[in-house]
Amino acid sequence: MLALLTPVYRVYRARVRPWLRRARDFFPLTPLGLFVGCFGSLALFHYGYQRIDLFLLVVGLVCLGLVAVSMVLSVAGAVVLAYRTRGRSSEDALNLECGFSRRTGFSVGAPWFVPFLRIGWGWVNPHVDVKLTRRGLRIEEEVTPTKRTLADEVRRRFEVGDTFGFARVAFERVEERPVRFLPTTGALKQMQVLRTLAAGDAISHPDGPAGGERMDMRHYVPGDPVRFILWKVFARSREIVIRTPERAIGPSHQTVAYVVTGPADEPAAGAARVAVDAGALGADWVLGADGCEGYAEDLRSAHEVLARSGDAAETSGGAGLGDFLKTATPGGLGRALVFVPARPGPWIDRVLLSLGRTKGDVEVVVCTDGVDRSAKKGGRWGRFLYRPDDSPDPAKGVGPASAADLAEVCRRLSAGRVRVLILDRMAGQVYSAAHQLASEAA
């Protein structure tokens, strides 16, 4: 039975539900207005006219009159507003950081000559929190991005209704305008926060060459420089050997970074942005992310990659990591940083599969906006009585990850024999996964 209903539900979700939503937007009566209208009709025609109840006759006339006036005002206001907002476009790019508000310059003139009219709107795409402010005869908008994105247009949904809540008409308008929302960096604004993420290898001596001292030896082959031949060894053993650089301390010629999308992946994108902006990846670096076909090698393209990754599907997290490591490091992987979210998902298996086929220095950075340890407070009664504040606040990121989820992510990634670090974007702290697992076990 369930197999038969699944295709029907897909058709309903893809075709029928959008049509019903559109019809509901153009239907002027709200549930309250429909109830008041039915009550007024019953009081007017059944009790007022048929039973000559003068009181209910007046009540019915008032109810129907209010509903009719509300419908007329809402429809008229919607027509005027739709005419004023048609065909708008702007070449001024809207570059914002998630969690910080800004006026967009978009405003609408309020029809002051229409009484009891309420006008409001919000963004359908991209995802922002809209705050409307009335200044004189115009209504201005102020937006706060909640998710990173890269788009070429802004889709708004306008609602026009009366102050009584009896009628409402909604419609959408598209404004052609480039939009780029970058992930917030939180408290990760200083260089010392990412010292543990800075590229570099052990060098025998600070004054020595970056390639290491010529300490190793191998047999001479035609074409080797004669000045590196160890003549003393030749005099004793009659074998020609030469000095070679110490490969154990050879520097990493390129650092690559990758952002894995998934549930609550904004901290991972913010940490990657700090690593790029602060120069923690070194001089030669490459940045990639899920949902992006290519990769970035400079600051501007890196910001575009981070913004575009916000539109990637959460179910496809980690799918492009394997191909990225192959194409971005044709000369071999020097060092890789993989920024991942702190909530488990199918992305963990894809990341472990890709890293299992990679040879090189790989570090996985689990990024979060704090750790919620309320599940361990007071046992069962503590979990029942304690209610955390789940109201979204863009300035505080996506909210703290639970200690159980963070421990599960660290435990599964550590089983893949990679170094795992934990980065708290809001606190600006970096610590090892072993510390988190130890505190969770305690």
ZALO-77668 format. One record per residue (C-alpha): residue number from 1; x, y, z; residue in three letters. Coordinates in nm, 4 decimals, decimal comma, m for minus. Layout:
BEGIN
- NUM; X; Y; Z; ALA
...
This chain:
BEGIN
- 1; 0,0000; 0,0000; 0,0000; MET
- 2; 0,2819; 0,2347; 0,0878; LEU
- 3; 0,4534; 0,1622; m0,2447; ALA
- 4; 0,1375; 0,2669; m0,4293; LEU
- 5; 0,0949; 0,5891; m0,2310; LEU
- 6; 0,4548; 0,7055; m0,2759; THR
- 7; 0,4220; 0,8010; m0,6471; PRO
- 8; 0,0900; 0,9715; m0,5724; VAL
- 9; 0,2488; 1,1773; m0,2961; TYR
- 10; 0,5353; 1,2765; m0,5260; ARG
- 11; 0,2926; 1,4012; m0,7884; VAL
- 12; 0,0973; 1,5882; m0,5221; TYR
- 13; 0,4130; 1,7480; m0,3844; ARG
- 14; 0,5515; 1,8437; m0,7252; ALA
- 15; 0,2356; 1,9657; m0,9017; ARG
- 16; m0,0731; 1,9855; m0,6826; VAL
- 17; 0,0714; 2,1474; m0,3701; ARG
- 18; 0,2312; 2,4457; m0,5527; PRO
- 19; m0,0999; 2,5094; m0,7291; TRP
- 20; m0,2906; 2,4931; m0,3993; LEU
- 21; m0,0424; 2,7309; m0,2361; ARG
- 22; m0,0807; 2,9736; m0,5225; ARG
- 23; m0,4604; 2,9517; m0,5059; ALA
- 24; m0,4488; 3,0117; m0,1311; ARG
- 25; m0,2384; 3,3254; m0,1829; ASP
- 26; m0,4962; 3,4750; m0,4191; PHE
- 27; m0,7990; 3,3718; m0,2096; PHE
- 28; m0,8718; 3,6916; m0,0145; PRO
- 29; m1,0346; 3,5475; 0,2987; LEU
- 30; m0,8390; 3,4189; 0,5946; THR
- 31; m0,9764; 3,1406; 0,8183; PRO
- 32; m1,0893; 3,4073; 1,0650; LEU
- 33; m1,2569; 3,6083; 0,7900; GLY
- 34; m1,4271; 3,2969; 0,6543; LEU
- 35; m1,5607; 3,2129; 1,0013; PHE
- 36; m1,6862; 3,5667; 1,0622; VAL
- 37; m1,8456; 3,5719; 0,7178; GLY
- 38; m2,0285; 3,2420; 0,7766; CYS
- 39; m2,1397; 3,3571; 1,1201; PHE
- 40; m2,2640; 3,6887; 0,9805; GLY
- 41; m2,4524; 3,5142; 0,6987; SER
- 42; m2,6172; 3,2779; 0,9441; LEU
- 43; m2,7116; 3,5608; 1,1807; ALA
- 44; m2,8427; 3,7829; 0,8986; LEU
- 45; m3,0385; 3,5454; 0,6785; PHE
- 46; m3,1495; 3,2729; 0,9181; HIS
- 47; m3,2155; 3,4624; 1,2388; TYR
- 48; m3,2486; 3,8192; 1,1124; GLY
- 49; m3,4752; 3,7757; 0,8090; TYR
- 50; m3,6528; 3,4485; 0,8804; GLN
- 51; m3,7050; 3,4856; 1,2579; ARG
- 52; m3,7084; 3,8667; 1,2660; ILE
- 53; m3,4332; 3,8882; 1,5285; ASP
- 54; m3,3314; 4,2543; 1,5104; LEU
- 55; m3,0243; 4,2139; 1,7285; PHE
- 56; m2,8766; 3,9330; 1,5201; LEU
- 57; m2,9846; 4,1224; 1,2095; LEU
- 58; m2,7590; 4,4122; 1,3086; VAL
- 59; m2,4778; 4,1748; 1,4132; VAL
- 60; m2,4939; 3,9932; 1,0806; GLY
- 61; m2,4883; 4,3178; 0,8833; LEU
- 62; m2,1867; 4,4446; 1,0777; VAL
- 63; m1,9949; 4,1164; 1,0354; CYS
- 64; m2,0618; 4,0919; 0,6631; LEU
- 65; m1,9860; 4,4604; 0,6177; GLY
- 66; m1,6496; 4,4321; 0,7909; LEU
- 67; m1,5546; 4,1235; 0,5914; VAL
- 68; m1,6612; 4,2862; 0,2631; ALA
- 69; m1,4721; 4,6086; 0,3353; VAL
- 70; m1,1633; 4,4112; 0,4387; SER
- 71; m1,1727; 4,2108; 0,1154; MET
- 72; m1,2094; 4,5217; m0,1000; VAL
- 73; m0,9278; 4,7060; 0,0803; LEU
- 74; m0,6927; 4,4068; 0,0663; SER
- 75; m0,7497; 4,3409; m0,3016; VAL
- 76; m0,7143; 4,7097; m0,3887; ALA
- 77; m0,3975; 4,7435; m0,1820; GLY
- 78; m0,2502; 4,4291; m0,3403; ALA
- 79; m0,3188; 4,5631; m0,6898; VAL
- 80; m0,1507; 4,8949; m0,6078; VAL
- 81; 0,1482; 4,7265; m0,4445; LEU
- 82; 0,1902; 4,4804; m0,7314; ALA
- 83; 0,1941; 4,7702; m0,9765; TYR
- 84; 0,4587; 4,9588; m0,7765; ARG
- 85; 0,6922; 4,6600; m0,7373; THR
- 86; 0,6826; 4,5237; m1,0915; ARG
- 87; 1,0018; 4,4894; m1,2984; GLY
- 88; 1,2499; 4,6064; m1,0372; ARG
- 89; 1,6208; 4,5368; m1,0786; SER
- 90; 1,9479; 4,6626; m0,9362; SER
- 91; 2,3109; 4,6272; m1,0402; GLU
- 92; 2,4347; 4,7053; m0,6886; ASP
- 93; 2,5620; 4,3725; m0,5550; ALA
- 94; 2,4451; 4,2794; m0,2059; LEU
- 95; 2,7507; 4,1433; m0,0225; ASN
- 96; 2,6709; 4,0544; 0,3380; LEU
- 97; 2,8012; 3,8358; 0,6176; GLU
- 98; 2,5649; 3,5960; 0,7888; CYS
- 99; 2,4426; 3,7220; 1,1229; GLY
- 100; 2,4879; 4,0925; 1,0448; PHE
- 101; 2,1979; 4,3119; 0,9347; SER
- 102; 2,1984; 4,5780; 0,6677; ARG
- 103; 1,9519; 4,7903; 0,4757; ARG
- 104; 1,9179; 4,6769; 0,1175; THR
- 105; 1,7819; 5,0024; m0,0219; GLY
- 106; 1,4546; 4,8382; m0,1224; PHE
- 107; 1,1471; 5,0316; m0,0095; SER
- 108; 0,7772; 5,0484; m0,0925; VAL
- 109; 0,5465; 5,3426; m0,0668; GLY
- 110; 0,2634; 5,2734; 0,1748; ALA
- 111; m0,0840; 5,3650; 0,0397; PRO
- 112; m0,1708; 5,6181; 0,3090; TRP
- 113; m0,5087; 5,6880; 0,1537; PHE
- 114; m0,6302; 5,3321; 0,2283; VAL
- 115; m0,7299; 5,2913; 0,5957; PRO
- 116; m0,6859; 4,9756; 0,8075; PHE
- 117; m0,4348; 4,8267; 0,5620; LEU
- 118; m0,1385; 4,6161; 0,6684; ARG
- 119; 0,1564; 4,5547; 0,4314; ILE
- 120; 0,4454; 4,3158; 0,4854; GLY
- 121; 0,6865; 4,0978; 0,2952; TRP
- 122; 0,9662; 3,8490; 0,3345; GLY
- 123; 1,2297; 3,6781; 0,1244; TRP
- 124; 1,1531; 3,3409; m0,0274; VAL
- 125; 1,5053; 3,3009; m0,1622; ASN
- 126; 1,7764; 3,3558; m0,0350; PRO
- 127; 1,7105; 3,2793; 0,3315; HIS
- 128; 1,7165; 3,5955; 0,5432; VAL
- 129; 1,5377; 3,7516; 0,8387; ASP
- 130; 1,3544; 4,0648; 0,7243; VAL
- 131; 1,2821; 4,3631; 0,9474; LYS
- 132; 1,0507; 4,6315; 0,8100; LEU
- 133; 1,0752; 4,9926; 0,9238; THR
- 134; 0,8330; 5,2667; 0,8336; ARG
- 135; 0,9930; 5,6011; 0,7530; ARG
- 136; 0,7440; 5,8630; 0,6561; GLY
- 137; 0,5310; 5,7328; 0,3732; LEU
- 138; 0,7681; 5,4489; 0,2796; ARG
- 139; 0,8459; 5,1086; 0,4238; ILE
- 140; 1,2145; 5,0088; 0,4170; GLU
- 141; 1,3591; 4,6636; 0,4673; GLU
- 142; 1,6577; 4,5493; 0,6697; GLU
- 143; 1,7808; 4,1932; 0,6219; VAL
- 144; 1,9958; 3,9575; 0,8263; THR
- 145; 2,1309; 3,6592; 0,6296; PRO
- 146; 2,0955; 3,3221; 0,7981; THR
- 147; 2,2715; 3,1023; 0,5406; LYS
- 148; 2,5541; 3,1548; 0,2954; ARG
- 149; 2,4535; 3,1623; m0,0685; THR
- 150; 2,5358; 3,2991; m0,4119; LEU
- 151; 2,2409; 3,4089; m0,6268; ALA
- 152; 2,1519; 3,6376; m0,9147; ASP
- 153; 1,8023; 3,7321; m0,8012; GLU
- 154; 1,5920; 3,8017; m0,4935; VAL
- 155; 1,2437; 3,6531; m0,4648; ARG
- 156; 1,0088; 3,8319; m0,2245; ARG
- 157; 0,6629; 3,7338; m0,1051; ARG
- 158; 0,4322; 4,0280; m0,0321; PHE
- 159; 0,1237; 4,0089; 0,1870; GLU
- 160; m0,1486; 4,2718; 0,1985; VAL
- 161; m0,4261; 4,2441; 0,4547; GLY
- 162; m0,6460; 4,4372; 0,6938; ASP
- 163; m0,5684; 4,5093; 1,0557; THR
- 164; m0,8578; 4,2876; 1,1722; PHE
- 165; m0,7144; 3,9787; 1,0040; GLY
- 166; m1,0249; 3,9048; 0,7966; PHE
- 167; m0,8631; 3,9238; 0,4504; ALA
- 168; m0,5186; 3,8714; 0,3021; ARG
- 169; m0,3764; 3,8620; m0,0505; VAL
- 170; m0,0213; 3,7414; m0,1254; ALA
- 171; 0,1951; 3,7485; m0,4356; PHE
- 172; 0,5620; 3,7131; m0,5301; GLU
- 173; 0,7994; 3,9464; m0,7083; ARG
- 174; 1,1518; 3,8796; m0,8434; VAL
- 175; 1,4243; 4,1443; m0,8358; GLU
- 176; 1,7287; 4,0928; m1,0556; GLU
- 177; 2,0189; 4,1633; m0,8208; ARG
- 178; 2,3473; 3,9806; m0,7510; PRO
- 179; 2,3606; 3,8482; m0,3957; VAL
- 180; 2,6533; 3,6965; m0,2063; ARG
- 181; 2,6229; 3,5945; 0,1582; PHE
- 182; 2,9444; 3,4763; 0,3261; LEU
- 183; 2,9585; 3,2665; 0,6449; PRO
- 184; 3,0372; 3,4560; 0,9606; THR
- 185; 3,3774; 3,4066; 1,1196; THR
- 186; 3,2531; 3,4371; 1,4765; GLY
- 187; 3,5440; 3,4782; 1,7174; ALA
- 188; 3,7967; 3,3400; 1,4664; LEU
- 189; 3,9372; 3,6754; 1,3636; LYS
- 190; 4,2930; 3,6580; 1,4955; GLN
- 191; 4,5889; 3,4719; 1,3577; MET
- 192; 4,6719; 3,2901; 1,6791; GLN
- 193; 4,3381; 3,1127; 1,6744; VAL
- 194; 4,4456; 2,9051; 1,3742; LEU
- 195; 4,8041; 2,8367; 1,4673; ARG
- 196; 4,7270; 2,4681; 1,4925; THR
- 197; 4,5972; 2,4817; 1,1359; LEU
- 198; 4,8986; 2,6619; 0,9855; ALA
- 199; 5,0918; 2,4711; 0,7226; ALA
- 200; 5,4520; 2,3671; 0,7911; GLY
- 201; 5,6840; 2,0709; 0,8577; ASP
- 202; 5,9612; 1,9951; 1,1020; ALA
- 203; 6,2929; 2,1414; 0,9870; ILE
- 204; 6,6220; 2,0303; 1,1379; SER
- 205; 6,7497; 2,3831; 1,2036; HIS
- 206; 6,5955; 2,7308; 1,1563; PRO
- 207; 6,8996; 2,8475; 0,9592; ASP
- 208; 6,9016; 2,5447; 0,7304; GLY
- 209; 6,7424; 2,5236; 0,3841; PRO
- 210; 6,3702; 2,4546; 0,3543; ALA
- 211; 6,4424; 2,1323; 0,1651; GLY
- 212; 6,6393; 1,9867; 0,4535; GLY
- 213; 7,0092; 1,9200; 0,4991; GLU
- 214; 7,1832; 1,6741; 0,2638; ARG
- 215; 7,2058; 1,3926; 0,5139; MET
- 216; 7,0873; 1,0816; 0,3250; ASP
- 217; 7,3027; 0,8837; 0,0821; MET
- 218; 7,2415; 0,6767; m0,2290; ARG
- 219; 7,4438; 0,5217; m0,5101; HIS
- 220; 7,5662; 0,7423; m0,7902; TYR
- 221; 7,3762; 0,7352; m1,1194; VAL
- 222; 7,4815; 0,9067; m1,4439; PRO
- 223; 7,3759; 1,2688; m1,4404; GLY
- 224; 7,4193; 1,3356; m1,0650; ASP
- 225; 7,6302; 1,6407; m0,9710; PRO
- 226; 7,9915; 1,5476; m0,9019; VAL
- 227; 8,0187; 1,7910; m0,6120; ARG
- 228; 7,7792; 1,5753; m0,4053; PHE
- 229; 7,9964; 1,2620; m0,4303; ILE
- 230; 8,1360; 1,1418; m0,0946; LEU
- 231; 8,4997; 1,0839; m0,1863; TRP
- 232; 8,5972; 0,9615; 0,1588; LYS
- 233; 8,3423; 0,6851; 0,1366; VAL
- 234; 8,4732; 0,5992; m0,2112; PHE
- 235; 8,8294; 0,5832; m0,0772; ALA
- 236; 8,7302; 0,3320; 0,1916; ARG
- 237; 8,4733; 0,1165; 0,0109; SER
- 238; 8,5355; 0,1865; m0,3588; ARG
- 239; 8,1639; 0,2624; m0,3976; GLU
- 240; 8,0446; 0,5918; m0,5443; ILE
- 241; 7,7691; 0,7401; m0,3300; VAL
- 242; 7,6266; 1,0901; m0,3192; ILE
- 243; 7,4473; 1,3042; m0,0643; ARG
- 244; 7,0720; 1,3607; m0,1062; THR
- 245; 6,8237; 1,5884; 0,0754; PRO
- 246; 6,6607; 1,4438; 0,3821; GLU
- 247; 6,3130; 1,3486; 0,2559; ARG
- 248; 6,1707; 1,3060; 0,6044; ALA
- 249; 6,1662; 1,6826; 0,6519; ILE
- 250; 6,0775; 1,7893; 0,2977; GLY
- 251; 5,8280; 2,0791; 0,2940; PRO
- 252; 5,4709; 2,0544; 0,1659; SER
- 253; 5,4560; 2,2362; m0,1646; HIS
- 254; 5,0754; 2,2794; m0,1669; GLN
- 255; 4,7989; 2,2856; 0,0926; THR
- 256; 4,4448; 2,1997; m0,0078; VAL
- 257; 4,1291; 2,2650; 0,1913; ALA
- 258; 3,7800; 2,1277; 0,1398; TYR
- 259; 3,4429; 2,2095; 0,2972; VAL
- 260; 3,1997; 1,9222; 0,3465; VAL
- 261; 2,8334; 2,0240; 0,3488; THR
- 262; 2,5754; 1,8693; 0,5749; GLY
- 263; 2,3453; 1,9527; 0,8653; PRO
- 264; 2,4655; 2,2723; 1,0390; ALA
- 265; 2,7644; 2,3222; 0,8077; ASP
- 266; 2,7886; 2,7003; 0,8548; GLU
- 267; 3,0701; 2,6725; 1,1168; PRO
- 268; 3,2772; 2,4655; 0,8720; ALA
- 269; 3,2387; 2,7271; 0,5992; ALA
- 270; 3,3218; 3,0059; 0,8449; GLY
- 271; 3,6380; 2,8293; 0,9589; ALA
- 272; 3,7469; 2,7774; 0,5990; ALA
- 273; 3,6925; 3,1460; 0,5320; ARG
- 274; 3,9159; 3,2400; 0,8256; VAL
- 275; 4,1861; 3,0010; 0,7045; ALA
- 276; 4,1802; 3,1659; 0,3623; VAL
- 277; 4,1532; 3,5279; 0,4786; ASP
- 278; 4,4185; 3,4975; 0,7501; ALA
- 279; 4,6662; 3,3163; 0,5253; GLY
- 280; 4,6732; 3,0071; 0,7445; ALA
- 281; 4,6929; 2,7800; 0,4382; LEU
- 282; 5,0269; 2,9204; 0,3281; GLY
- 283; 5,1298; 3,0782; m0,0003; ALA
- 284; 5,0186; 2,8005; m0,2371; ASP
- 285; 4,6723; 2,6651; m0,1596; TRP
- 286; 4,3569; 2,5325; m0,3231; VAL
- 287; 4,0038; 2,5468; m0,1808; LEU
- 288; 3,7072; 2,3311; m0,2807; GLY
- 289; 3,3612; 2,2558; m0,1450; ALA
- 290; 3,0595; 2,0373; m0,2062; ASP
- 291; 2,8249; 2,1726; m0,4699; GLY
- 292; 3,1077; 2,3428; m0,6650; CYS
- 293; 3,2506; 2,1944; m0,9810; GLU
- 294; 3,5850; 2,3758; m0,9777; GLY
- 295; 3,8118; 2,5009; m0,7037; TYR
- 296; 3,9579; 2,8337; m0,5949; ALA
- 297; 4,3173; 2,9506; m0,5874; GLU
- 298; 4,2696; 3,3162; m0,4916; ASP
- 299; 4,0727; 3,5063; m0,2296; LEU
- 300; 3,7880; 3,6286; m0,4506; ARG
- 301; 3,7111; 3,2916; m0,6057; SER
- 302; 3,7405; 3,1291; m0,2619; ALA
- 303; 3,4613; 3,3514; m0,1306; HIS
- 304; 3,2461; 3,2548; m0,4276; GLU
- 305; 3,3095; 2,8854; m0,3658; VAL
- 306; 3,2147; 2,9198; 0,0011; LEU
- 307; 2,8992; 3,1121; m0,0838; ALA
- 308; 2,7938; 2,8703; m0,3584; ARG
- 309; 2,8414; 2,5689; m0,1308; SER
- 310; 2,5492; 2,6890; 0,0804; GLY
- 311; 2,3103; 2,5818; m0,1975; ASP
- 312; 2,4430; 2,2237; m0,2052; ALA
- 313; 2,2092; 1,9493; m0,0909; ALA
- 314; 2,2781; 1,8252; 0,2615; GLU
- 315; 2,2393; 1,4636; 0,1461; THR
- 316; 2,5330; 1,4977; m0,0954; SER
- 317; 2,7906; 1,6015; 0,1627; GLY
- 318; 3,1394; 1,4675; 0,0952; GLY
- 319; 3,0499; 1,3370; m0,2511; ALA
- 320; 3,3050; 1,5546; m0,4305; GLY
- 321; 3,5985; 1,5132; m0,1916; LEU
- 322; 3,7582; 1,2220; m0,3763; GLY
- 323; 3,7524; 1,3912; m0,7173; ASP
- 324; 3,8768; 1,7154; m0,5647; PHE
- 325; 4,1834; 1,5508; m0,4113; LEU
- 326; 4,2672; 1,3948; m0,7479; LYS
- 327; 4,2223; 1,7007; m0,9673; THR
- 328; 4,3497; 1,9706; m0,7308; ALA
- 329; 4,6783; 1,7935; m0,6509; THR
- 330; 4,8202; 1,6607; m0,9786; PRO
- 331; 5,1747; 1,6612; m0,8378; GLY
- 332; 5,0800; 1,4767; m0,5211; GLY
- 333; 4,9096; 1,5797; m0,2003; LEU
- 334; 5,1225; 1,7823; 0,0381; GLY
- 335; 4,8760; 1,8664; 0,3128; ARG
- 336; 4,4978; 1,8650; 0,3297; ALA
- 337; 4,2487; 2,0245; 0,5661; LEU
- 338; 3,8914; 1,8943; 0,5537; VAL
- 339; 3,6335; 2,1109; 0,7323; PHE
- 340; 3,3290; 1,9071; 0,8352; VAL
- 341; 3,0112; 1,9777; 1,0380; PRO
- 342; 2,9692; 1,8562; 1,3944; ALA
- 343; 2,6476; 1,6616; 1,3331; ARG
- 344; 2,6621; 1,3052; 1,1990; PRO
- 345; 2,5208; 1,2104; 0,8639; GLY
- 346; 2,5887; 1,0112; 0,5474; PRO
- 347; 2,8795; 1,2434; 0,4726; TRP
- 348; 3,1028; 1,0613; 0,7253; ILE
- 349; 3,1170; 0,7398; 0,5222; ASP
- 350; 3,1945; 0,9320; 0,2019; ARG
- 351; 3,4726; 1,1291; 0,3709; VAL
- 352; 3,6320; 0,8179; 0,5199; LEU
- 353; 3,6130; 0,6410; 0,1836; LEU
- 354; 3,7838; 0,9310; 0,0054; SER
- 355; 4,0523; 0,9776; 0,2703; LEU
- 356; 4,1231; 0,6046; 0,2777; GLY
- 357; 4,2430; 0,6270; m0,0826; ARG
- 358; 4,4582; 0,9349; m0,0197; THR
- 359; 4,8241; 0,9368; 0,0752; LYS
- 360; 4,9402; 1,2495; 0,2488; GLY
- 361; 4,9111; 1,4604; 0,5595; ASP
- 362; 4,5354; 1,4956; 0,6203; VAL
- 363; 4,3655; 1,6730; 0,9094; GLU
- 364; 3,9904; 1,6751; 0,9634; VAL
- 365; 3,8551; 1,9829; 1,1433; VAL
- 366; 3,5158; 1,9315; 1,3081; VAL
- 367; 3,3557; 2,2749; 1,3320; CYS
- 368; 3,0797; 2,3751; 1,5714; THR
- 369; 2,9233; 2,6785; 1,7389; ASP
- 370; 2,9622; 2,5511; 2,0926; GLY
- 371; 2,8793; 2,2242; 2,2675; VAL
- 372; 2,5457; 2,1592; 2,4368; ASP
- 373; 2,5993; 1,9390; 2,7421; ARG
- 374; 2,2464; 1,9749; 2,8788; SER
- 375; 2,1704; 1,6074; 2,8105; ALA
- 376; 2,4064; 1,5114; 3,0950; LYS
- 377; 2,2663; 1,7587; 3,3489; LYS
- 378; 2,0551; 1,6048; 3,6191; GLY
- 379; 1,9916; 1,2728; 3,4480; GLY
- 380; 1,6430; 1,1952; 3,3218; ARG
- 381; 1,4657; 1,4578; 3,5364; TRP
- 382; 1,7198; 1,7210; 3,4312; GLY
- 383; 1,6510; 1,6524; 3,0637; ARG
- 384; 1,2782; 1,6757; 3,1333; PHE
- 385; 1,2945; 2,0038; 3,3251; LEU
- 386; 1,5686; 2,1727; 3,1226; TYR
- 387; 1,4484; 2,3394; 2,8066; ARG
- 388; 1,7217; 2,5057; 2,5991; PRO
- 389; 1,6434; 2,8154; 2,3988; ASP
- 390; 1,5925; 2,6916; 2,0432; ASP
- 391; 1,5030; 3,0309; 1,8989; SER
- 392; 1,7335; 3,0982; 1,6024; PRO
- 393; 1,9782; 3,3833; 1,6395; ASP
- 394; 2,1907; 3,4466; 1,3296; PRO
- 395; 2,4506; 3,6342; 1,5343; ALA
- 396; 2,5119; 3,3183; 1,7400; LYS
- 397; 2,5503; 3,0883; 1,4407; GLY
- 398; 2,3562; 2,7683; 1,3913; VAL
- 399; 2,3494; 2,6872; 1,7619; GLY
- 400; 2,5623; 2,4485; 1,9685; PRO
- 401; 2,5935; 2,0849; 1,8706; ALA
- 402; 2,5059; 1,8231; 2,1273; SER
- 403; 2,7937; 1,6541; 2,3046; ALA
- 404; 2,6691; 1,3127; 2,1891; ALA
- 405; 2,6684; 1,4132; 1,8206; ASP
- 406; 3,0119; 1,5715; 1,8453; LEU
- 407; 3,1532; 1,2634; 2,0186; ALA
- 408; 3,0040; 1,0332; 1,7546; GLU
- 409; 3,1548; 1,2362; 1,4694; VAL
- 410; 3,4980; 1,2416; 1,6361; CYS
- 411; 3,4859; 0,8714; 1,7179; ARG
- 412; 3,3953; 0,7646; 1,3656; ARG
- 413; 3,6492; 0,9945; 1,2013; LEU
- 414; 3,9273; 0,8909; 1,4411; SER
- 415; 3,8634; 0,5288; 1,3446; ALA
- 416; 3,9779; 0,6229; 0,9924; GLY
- 417; 4,3306; 0,6929; 1,1229; ARG
- 418; 4,3271; 1,0642; 1,0493; VAL
- 419; 4,4070; 1,3472; 1,2837; ARG
- 420; 4,0864; 1,5080; 1,4104; VAL
- 421; 4,0637; 1,8591; 1,5554; LEU
- 422; 3,7618; 2,0395; 1,6998; ILE
- 423; 3,7074; 2,4071; 1,6252; LEU
- 424; 3,4567; 2,6196; 1,8160; ASP
- 425; 3,3724; 2,9149; 1,5923; ARG
- 426; 3,1884; 3,1204; 1,8545; MET
- 427; 3,4508; 3,0694; 2,1274; ALA
- 428; 3,7528; 3,0876; 1,8958; GLY
- 429; 3,9111; 2,7705; 2,0352; GLN
- 430; 4,0806; 2,4730; 1,8732; VAL
- 431; 4,1444; 2,1494; 2,0612; TYR
- 432; 4,1996; 1,7839; 1,9802; SER
- 433; 3,9265; 1,5234; 1,9475; ALA
- 434; 4,0907; 1,3132; 2,2189; ALA
- 435; 4,0089; 1,5869; 2,4700; HIS
- 436; 3,6419; 1,5831; 2,3703; GLN
- 437; 3,6186; 1,2043; 2,3840; LEU
- 438; 3,7831; 1,2000; 2,7261; ALA
- 439; 3,5438; 1,4607; 2,8646; SER
- 440; 3,2465; 1,2752; 2,7163; GLU
- 441; 3,3586; 0,9490; 2,8779; ALA
- 442; 3,3951; 1,1227; 3,2143; ALA
